[in-house]
Amino acid sequence: MAVLDTVLDSIGRRIARGLTQASSGYEPYTHADPLALRRAMRPADVLLVAGNRRLSTAIKYLTQSTWSHAALYIGDALGPPAADEEPKQLIEVEVGQGCIAVPLSKYATFNTRICRPIGLSEEDCRKVVSFMLERIGLQYDMRNIVDLARYLIPTPPVPTRWRRRMIALGSGDPTRAICSALIAEAFQSIRYPILPRIERIPLPPECSRYARREILHIRHHSLFAPCDFDLSPYFQIVKPRLAAGFDHRDLVWAEAAGAA
């Protein structure tokens, strides 16, 4: 059994290396401003990333979205960095590495989006951040090859209605493979909604036919994808340049610069 585990682990690591290789032709939509990004973010914000790897291509296809990765901003929760090191202010789950803390500069050249939960108290934010901090070091078991092999075909011929379900297939512990699942679990721990399933129950006949009573059901965290934080009506989209104060009159257009 030990020999089989070793073989499966080796195969899993080979697959993971292939999936994390960068794809060619990736270009950001706009010029990134890491300082503006850092100034705009607050603890418990979710940073969505449009990745450039083979794995990213598969996730974008399965979720029909621009976003392939998500990380949680924790601010200075890890304390001051060591000498000559950047502060690690994001926690994410990476295939092949598990749950790790990384600096914001890792995504300085990527298309990103900040999604902010609204109305959280300082205690709520602390609980969400603590949830992620406690899971740093969580490792992905490379023997669970099914979790990796499902991404080998970037665009599998799967009907649209079944694609999201493919994200939850595998070893039975998808939080070890999918970044958004662990973040969703962190918010569910304080009962903050992302995209809850809504059941509408008709009221008695004497009530208006438009009247409905909505019951929110928390979906299992394994079914959440990065794009859900973007789609959620409970997360605000924050754009760093607008948050820093934007005046279109300050822009210098090419024709104006040439005339000068």
C-alpha positions in Angstrom: 0.0 0.0 0.0 2.9 2.4 0.8 4.4 1.8 -2.6 1.0 2.5 -4.3 0.7 5.7 -2.3 4.2 6.8 -3.4 3.4 6.1 -7.0 0.1 8.0 -6.9 1.8 10.9 -5.1 4.4 11.1 -7.8 1.8 11.0 -10.6 -0.2 13.7 -8.8 2.8 16.0 -8.6 3.6 15.6 -12.3 0.0 16.5 -13.2 0.1 19.5 -10.8 3.3 20.8 -12.4 1.7 20.7 -15.8 -1.4 22.4 -14.7 0.4 25.3 -13.1 2.5 26.1 -16.1 1.7 29.5 -17.6 -0.3 29.7 -20.8 1.0 31.9 -23.7 -0.7 35.1 -24.9 -1.9 36.4 -21.5 -2.2 40.2 -21.4 -3.8 42.3 -18.6 -6.7 44.6 -19.7 -5.2 47.6 -17.9 -1.9 48.7 -16.4 -1.8 47.4 -12.8 -1.1 49.8 -9.9 0.1 47.7 -6.9 0.2 50.7 -4.6 -3.4 51.6 -5.4 -4.5 48.0 -4.9 -2.8 47.9 -1.5 -4.4 51.2 -0.4 -7.8 50.1 -1.4 -8.0 46.7 0.2 -9.3 45.9 3.7 -9.1 42.8 5.8 -11.7 40.2 4.7 -11.8 41.5 1.1 -11.7 38.9 -1.6 -9.3 39.4 -4.5 -10.3 37.7 -7.7 -7.6 36.9 -10.3 -7.8 36.1 -14.0 -5.0 33.6 -14.0 -2.7 32.6 -16.9 -2.2 28.9 -16.3 -3.6 25.8 -17.8 -5.6 25.2 -14.6 -7.0 28.8 -14.9 -8.2 28.1 -18.5 -10.1 25.1 -17.3 -11.8 26.9 -14.4 -12.7 29.9 -16.6 -14.4 27.5 -19.0 -16.2 25.4 -16.4 -17.5 28.5 -14.6 -18.1 30.6 -17.8 -16.2 33.5 -16.1 -13.2 35.7 -16.4 -12.1 34.8 -12.9 -10.1 31.7 -12.2 -8.7 32.3 -8.7 -9.5 33.9 -5.4 -7.5 35.0 -2.4 -8.5 36.6 0.9 -6.8 39.8 2.1 -5.7 39.6 5.7 -3.9 43.0 6.1 -1.1 42.8 8.7 -2.5 39.8 10.6 0.7 37.9 10.1 2.8 40.7 11.7 5.8 42.5 10.3 7.8 40.6 7.7 11.3 39.4 8.0 14.1 41.6 6.8 14.2 42.0 3.0 10.8 40.3 2.6 7.4 41.7 1.5 4.5 41.5 3.9 2.3 38.5 3.1 -1.2 39.9 3.1 -3.1 37.4 1.0 -4.1 33.8 1.9 -4.9 31.5 -1.0 -5.0 27.8 -1.9 -2.6 26.7 -4.6 -2.6 23.3 -6.2 0.7 21.6 -5.3 1.3 24.0 -2.4 -1.9 24.0 -0.3 -3.0 26.9 1.8 -0.3 29.6 1.8 0.2 33.3 2.5 1.6 35.4 -0.3 2.4 39.1 -1.0 0.0 41.3 -3.0 2.8 41.8 -5.5 2.3 38.3 -6.8 -0.7 39.5 -8.8 0.7 43.0 -9.7 0.6 42.1 -13.4 -2.7 40.3 -13.5 -6.3 41.4 -14.1 -7.9 41.5 -10.6 -11.1 42.5 -8.9 -11.8 43.4 -5.3 -15.0 42.1 -3.8 -15.9 43.5 -0.4 -18.5 42.1 2.1 -20.7 44.8 3.4 -21.7 45.5 7.0 -19.2 43.2 8.7 -18.2 44.3 12.2 -14.5 44.3 13.2 -15.2 41.0 15.1 -16.7 39.4 11.9 -13.7 40.4 9.9 -11.4 39.1 12.6 -13.2 35.7 12.5 -13.0 35.4 8.8 -9.3 36.2 8.8 -8.7 33.9 11.7 -10.5 31.1 9.9 -8.0 31.4 7.0 -5.0 31.9 9.2 -5.7 28.7 11.1 -5.7 26.8 7.8 -2.3 27.9 6.5 -0.3 24.8 5.9 -3.3 22.7 4.9 -1.8 20.4 2.2 -3.4 19.0 -0.9 -2.9 15.3 -1.0 -1.4 14.6 -4.4 -2.7 11.0 -4.3 -6.2 12.4 -5.1 -5.4 12.4 -8.7 -9.1 12.8 -9.7 -9.0 16.3 -8.3 -6.2 17.1 -10.7 -7.1 15.0 -13.7 -10.4 16.7 -14.2 -8.5 19.8 -15.4 -6.3 18.1 -17.9 -8.7 18.9 -20.7 -9.1 22.7 -20.5 -12.5 22.7 -22.4 -14.1 19.3 -21.8 -17.4 18.7 -23.8 -19.6 19.0 -20.7 -23.1 20.5 -20.9 -23.3 23.9 -19.3 -25.6 22.9 -16.5 -23.1 20.3 -15.3 -19.9 22.3 -15.5 -20.1 23.8 -12.0 -20.6 20.3 -10.6 -17.3 19.2 -12.1 -15.5 21.6 -9.7 -16.8 19.7 -6.7 -15.9 16.2 -8.0 -12.9 14.4 -6.7 -11.6 13.2 -3.4 -14.4 14.5 -1.3 -12.3 17.3 0.2 -12.5 20.0 -2.5 -11.4 22.7 -0.2 -7.9 21.3 -0.6 -8.0 22.0 -4.3 -10.3 25.0 -4.9 -9.4 28.4 -3.6 -12.9 29.8 -3.6 -14.3 26.9 -1.6 -12.1 27.6 1.4 -12.9 31.3 1.3 -16.6 30.5 1.0 -16.4 28.3 4.1 -14.8 31.2 6.0 -17.7 33.4 5.3 -20.2 30.7 6.0 -18.6 30.3 9.4 -20.1 33.8 10.3 -23.2 33.1 8.3 -22.5 35.8 5.7 -24.2 35.1 2.3 -22.5 34.7 -1.0 -25.0 33.2 -3.4 -27.5 31.3 -1.2 -30.1 29.1 -2.7 -33.5 30.9 -2.4 -36.7 29.0 -2.1 -39.8 31.1 -2.8 -43.0 29.9 -1.0 -46.3 31.3 -2.2 -48.4 32.9 0.5 -52.1 32.2 1.0 -54.5 33.0 -1.9 -55.8 36.2 -0.2 -52.3 37.7 -0.4 -51.0 39.4 -3.5 -50.0 36.9 -6.2 -46.6 38.7 -6.2 -46.0 38.2 -2.5 -43.4 35.6 -1.7 -41.6 34.5 1.4 -37.9 33.8 0.7 -35.9 31.3 2.7 -32.2 31.4 2.3 -30.3 28.1 2.2 -26.5 28.0 2.5 -25.1 26.1 -0.4 -22.3 23.7 0.3 -18.9 25.5 0.1 -17.6 23.0 -2.4 -20.0 24.4 -5.1 -18.6 28.0 -5.0 -16.4 29.3 -7.7 -14.3 32.5 -7.8 -16.9 34.3 -10.0 -19.5 33.9 -7.3 -18.0 36.6 -5.2 -18.3 38.9 -8.3 -21.9 37.8 -9.0 -23.0 38.0 -5.3 -25.4 40.9 -4.5 -23.8 40.9 -1.0 -20.2 41.8 -2.1 -19.3 45.3 -3.3 -17.0 45.8 -6.3 -14.1 48.1 -5.3 -12.0 49.7 -8.0 -8.7 50.9 -6.7 -8.3 53.9 -9.0 -11.8 55.2 -8.3 -11.4 54.6 -4.5 -8.2 56.7 -4.6 -10.0 59.6 -6.2 -10.4 59.8 -10.0 -10.7 62.9 -12.1 -10.9 62.3 -15.9 -9.7 65.8 -16.5 -6.3 64.8 -15.1 -5.8 62.3 -18.0 -3.3 63.1 -20.7 -4.5 61.8 -24.1 -2.0 60.9 -26.8 -3.2 63.6 -29.2 -3.0 66.3 -26.5 0.6 65.2 -25.6 1.6 65.3 -29.3 0.1 68.8 -29.7 2.1 70.0 -26.7 
